[in-house]
Amino acid sequence: MVLIESLLQNFASVQEEAEVGPPQNLRELRQLLQSACQRGSFHQDLSFYCGWYAQFLSELHAKENKTMGRMRGQARRMWAEQSLIYQDLINLLQDLQTALTAPQATTIAEMVNELYALVDELSEAVQDMEDWLRSEDARCLNCGWSGSTGHCPHCHLQILKPVRQVSTHINQLVALAPAQAQLYTAIVAIMEGRQDVSTLLGPIQLLQQRYEETRQALAPHQHPVAEAGLRNIERGQAGLGQILRVFQDGDAQHLENGWAMIFEADQANLATAAEAAPSAQQAVAVAHDIIRDQVSFTNE
């Protein structure tokens, strides 16, 4: 995540001999604008700088949103707040760019005061996000309450250590098979602070049962498809084991890591089934049908 202090390392697009030196970050930009208001003199470079930063923030926001928009729970809500501040900053800088072409000191001074507030708001929001993501302190994933008891007295949810690293590469728009879908729905609800971690037990048991049924059906068949399916089922079961660790230490990171293992194993199962050519061999037919029933991603 890019901090306000390091928004820009250089300003190569500005001529070296500009009368008003290029600001290296938003704080320097607002200081230049405030000084211009105090002098009552607005150099033409200021309009260019405001426009440049508006474009820079637009590109930065779009880039950050690709990753941060996939966050969950409190982090997702915090990003929503940041996103609104980004938009306000971009709009204000664009307005400043226009206003500085025919400057009116009073109007620009009011806009610069607003710029001061927005830059501070964004800096604080970014820091809050970093503190949240880096902290391993257990808390309620709905309201953020942390205390000595195991459950939040307000939301009645078990407090958990939040997810610090999200596997964004697994967040794809796919339709999951029923057992996997139930587990994923429960995980998301827990991470977003809508359900207690205890709701995992039913979906975990259901998927474990489905894995075991599939393993028993595939085991008798000596065929590469069946063997690949068995290996992927083992990986999925390992993912369930990872998820269950949350009940030992209250760390929601296990949910994220375990789901990534299950998702990747099931994707591999789907790929294996898709590669199986039609054949009269019973092993291929059985393995293909079971794997597809178990982990099929459909467009329905």
Protein Blocks (a to p, Z undefined) as FASTA:
>chain_A
ZZfklmpfbdfkbcfklfbacdfbfklmmmmmmmmmmnopacfklmmmmmmmmmmmmmmm
mmmmmmmmmpghjllmmmmmmmmmmmmmmmmmmmmmmmmmmccfklmmmmmmmmmmmmmm
mmmmmmmmmmmmmpccdcdfknopacfbfbdfklopacddddfbdcfklmccddddfklm
mmmmmmmmmmnopacfklmmmmmmmmmmmmmmmmmmmmmpccfklmmmmmmmmmmmmmmm
mmmmmmmnopaklmmmmmmmmmmmmmmmmmmmmmpccdfbfklmmmmmmmmmmmoccfZZ
